[in-house]
Amino acid sequence: MTPFGGKVRQLRKERLISLKKMAQDLGVSSAYFSALEHGHRGQPSSGLVQQVCGYFDLMWDEAEELQQLASLSHPRVVVDTAGLSPKATELANILATRIHSIDDDTLEWILAEIQGRYSHVRTSRY
């Protein structure tokens, strides 16, 4: 499941809305929306993210959070380390080969470390 998909699922469950109903209300197929939630499709378009924000009446911080989660929800990430340090290439390769076996606690720790070190940098990448 992608970060965007997890948040949308949480919002649907809180409001007791099925995936099928939401997809129908937004004019997309439930199969597409299910694939989007589970990371079997590319990240959602900004237009669809806006539709979802409107559907759940998300404002300001909540809408911005959903937009950021959508930008972090591409299921097939390519990391280009050309021209970067050997450490950057090593990190990219370790993540590529071991991401499936890293437990959630370790993933949370890695994310917290990176986000903590770069919290002053405001981009859609972090």
FENHU-V835736 format. One record per backbone hydrogen bond with DSSP energy under -1.0 kcal/mol. NH is the residue of the N-H (numbers start at 1). CO is the residue of the C=O. If there is no record, write none. Layout:
# FENHU-V835736
[[NH,CO] [NH,CO]]
This chain:
# FENHU-V835736
[[2,37] [6,2] [7,3] [8,4] [9,5] [10,6] [11,7] [12,8] [13,9] [14,10] [15,11] [17,12] [22,18] [23,19] [24,20] [25,21] [26,22] [28,23] [33,29] [34,30] [35,31] [36,32] [37,33] [38,34] [40,35] [49,45] [50,46] [51,47] [52,48] [53,49] [54,50] [55,51] [56,52] [57,54] [58,53] [62,59] [64,60] [65,61] [66,62] [67,63] [68,64] [69,65] [70,66] [71,67] [72,68] [73,70] [84,81] [89,85] [90,86] [91,87] [92,88] [93,89] [94,90] [95,91] [96,92] [97,93] [98,94] [99,95] [101,98] [107,103] [108,104] [109,105] [110,106] [111,107] [112,108] [113,109] [114,110] [115,111] [116,112] [117,113] [118,114] [121,118]]
